[in-house]
Amino acid sequence: MANMNTNQRRRDDNSPFTEQVINIDRVSRVVKGGRRFRFKALVVAGDGKNRVGVGVAKGADVQVAISKATDVAKKNMITIAIDNDTIPHEAEVKFSGAQVLIKPAAPGTGIIAGGVVRTVIGVTGIKNLLTKSLGSTNKVNIAYATMDALKSVLPRDEWHGAEKKVAKEEVKEEVAEETK
């Protein structure tokens, strides 16, 4: 744990997930006697291989909000297609007002990203990636846009092999028609 950031932690030693707190906000509601304050936490959890999840939750104090958000993040895990420590192709997704563009990068490039996108990508296991965040600066929307962009990336065999399968089927059909 010595090499982890102060806001990055593993809940227990046997847990495969790394959790990182992205943002904590104090929110309030007005009641008859004044304002009631609660805390909203935005947390990302990942296994460092190919799974990542984002969670948002509120609680009476900071620790409760973080633990609830961590549970939500673990429930909403997605599996990412990783190819040679990067993604197979680029993706651009708009979620609410936030727009995120992710592109594969050459080995040795590292993660070129800012703020929330870097935090989400950091727990995925992706080592080389180029990103750009456009539009809204709302951290929750950027986190969800990043998740949607990662979710929209298809594995190389699905998009690359699909053309080959279609081509082979067309060739078989053409050969069958020619033999008639």
N, C-alpha and C positions, 0 to 999 in steps of 0.2 A: 503493500500500500504506500510505500514511500514515494513511488514515482507517479502517483495519481494526483490530480488537482484537488483542491480542498472541496470543490463542489461535485467531485466524481467519487463514487463509492460503490462497493459491492456490499449487499445487505448482509450476507454471511459467506464464509469461505467456500461452502459447497455450491453456491449459486453461480451458474455460468454467465449471468447477466451483469453488465456494467450499467449503472444508473448515473445519469448526470442531470443536475438541476439546471434548466435553462433560464427560468425567470420565476420570481415570486412577487406577487402584487398584493397590496392591501386593498380590499374591496369593502364597501359599506352599504348598509341599507338603513333607511330612516324609519324609526319606530316612534311611538308616542313620547318616550322619555329621552330621545336623542338619536345617536347613530350606533349601530351595532357593527363592529369591525370583524371581518374574517380574512383569511388569506387564500389566495389562489396560486397554485403551483403548476408550472409547466415542466415536465420531466421527460427525458428520452432514455430508453433502455435498449441495450443491444448485447449480442453475444460475441461481437468481434469477428464473426465468421460471415454470416449472411442474413441475420435476422435483426430487425429493429422495430421499435414501437414508440409512439408518442402518447402521453397522457396528460390531461388537464383535470384538476380536481380542487375543491375548496375544503377548508377545514377551519376549526376554531383557532388553532395555532399552527405555526409553520410546520412542525414535525408531522402533524396529522395530515396536513395538506400534501406534503411531500410523499408520505407513505400511500395515501389514496391515489395520487397521481401515478406513482410507480406501479401500483396494482393495475390501474387502467392501461398503462403503457404495456405491461406484460400481457394483458388480455388482447390487445390490439396489435400483436406482432405480425409483421409481414416478412416474407422471404424475398431476398433480392437476388437478381441474376448478376453474378460477378464473373468477369472474364479477365484473367491475367491482372488481378489487383485493380481493375477498373470496371466500368460498365460496358456492355457490348455496343450500345449506340446512344445517341443523344436523345434527350426528352425535354419538352417544355410544357409546363402545366400551370394553369391559373386556378387558384383557389380563392374565392371571394375577391379581395382586392390585391392579393399578393400573387406575383408571377415568378416562377423559378425555372431557370434553364440549367440543365446539367449535361456535361459533355465528357466523353472518355478522354483520357490523357495518356501520353507516352510514359513508359516506366521511368521513374526518377523525378517526375514532375511534382509529386506530392498533392495535397489537397489545397486547391486554390479556391477558397470560399470565405465568406465573412459571416460572423455572428452566429445566428441560429443554424444556418445551413451547415457551417463547419462542425457545430456540435452534433447535429444529427448524423452527418456523414462520418464523424469521428468514431462512433460506436458501432459502425457497420462492418468494418473489416476492409473497406475500400481504401486503397493506398494512393491512387492517382486519379484525380478528378478535377475538372474545371467547372465552375458554377458562376451564375450571375443571378442576383435577386433583384427583381424589378417591381415597381408599383408600391404597394403598401409596406410599411415598416412594422406592422403589427406582428409580434413574435409568434403568437399562436397561429395566425394564418400562414406565416412563412413556414412554420414547422409542418403544418398539414399539407401545404403545397409541395414541400420537399418529399414528404411521405408519398404523396400521389405521384410525383415524378419518378421516384424509385419503384413504385408499384407498377408504373406503366412500362418499365423497361422489360423487354422480353429476352429470354436466353437466346444465345446465338443459334442453337440448333433449331429453335422454333421458327425464327424468321429467315435464317439462311438456308436451312434444310427444307423449308416449305416450298421454295422455288424449285429445288431439285426434284422433290416428289412430284410436283405438278408437271415439270418438264419430262420426267420419266413416264408418267401416266399418259401424257400427250404423245410421246414417242411410241409407247405400246399401242395406243389407239390408232396412230398412223400406220404402224406396221401391220396391225390387224386388218385395217381397211385395204392396204396394198395387197395383202395375201388373198383377199376375196376375189 
